[in-house]
Amino acid sequence: MDMNTIVTLLTIAVVLLSIVIIALLVTVTVVLVKINRVIKSIDAITQNIASATDWLSPVKLISTITNLFRK
């Protein structure tokens, strides 16, 4: 093999590897963004459930009803 062929093949290998690395970085970034959205959604759901269970506690329910009749 002459030197031009080796340089050409190495250049093609480097370009292909660069494309693969960029594609992997983009894929990882997209997956992390989607995971972040899911986590925020789960956090909002758990906060809603926590506030609902707090409001439905017997002490809170009875105190709210008594406050309604006092006013």
C-alpha positions in Angstrom: 0.0 0.0 0.0 1.2 3.4 -0.7 1.0 6.3 1.8 -2.0 8.1 0.1 -4.2 5.0 0.5 -3.3 4.6 4.2 -4.0 8.3 4.9 -7.3 8.1 3.0 -8.4 5.0 5.0 -7.4 6.6 8.3 -9.2 9.8 7.4 -12.4 7.8 6.6 -12.0 5.9 9.9 -11.7 9.1 11.9 -14.7 10.7 10.2 -16.8 7.6 10.8 -15.8 7.4 14.4 -16.5 11.1 14.9 -20.0 10.7 13.4 -20.7 7.7 15.7 -19.5 9.7 18.8 -21.6 12.7 17.9 -24.6 10.4 17.3 -24.1 8.7 20.7 -23.8 12.1 22.5 -27.0 13.3 20.9 -28.8 10.1 21.8 -27.6 10.3 25.4 -28.7 13.9 25.6 -32.2 13.2 24.3 -32.6 10.3 26.7 -31.5 12.4 29.6 -34.0 15.2 28.7 -36.8 12.6 28.4 -35.9 11.1 31.8 -35.9 14.6 33.3 -39.4 15.2 32.0 -40.6 12.0 33.4 -39.1 12.7 36.8 -40.7 16.1 36.9 -44.0 14.6 36.0 -43.6 11.9 38.8 -42.7 14.7 41.2 -45.8 16.7 40.4 -48.0 13.5 40.8 -46.4 12.7 44.2 -47.0 16.3 45.4 -50.6 16.1 44.3 -51.1 12.8 46.1 -49.4 14.1 49.2 -51.6 17.2 49.3 -54.7 15.1 48.7 -53.8 12.7 51.5 -53.0 15.6 53.8 -56.4 17.2 53.1 -58.2 13.9 53.6 -56.7 13.2 57.0 -59.4 12.9 59.7 -58.0 15.7 61.8 -57.8 18.1 58.9 -61.3 17.1 57.6 -62.9 17.5 61.0 -61.2 20.9 61.7 -62.3 22.2 58.3 -65.9 21.1 58.9 -65.9 22.7 62.3 -64.4 25.9 60.9 -67.2 26.0 58.4 -69.9 25.9 61.1 -68.2 28.4 63.3 -68.2 31.1 60.6 
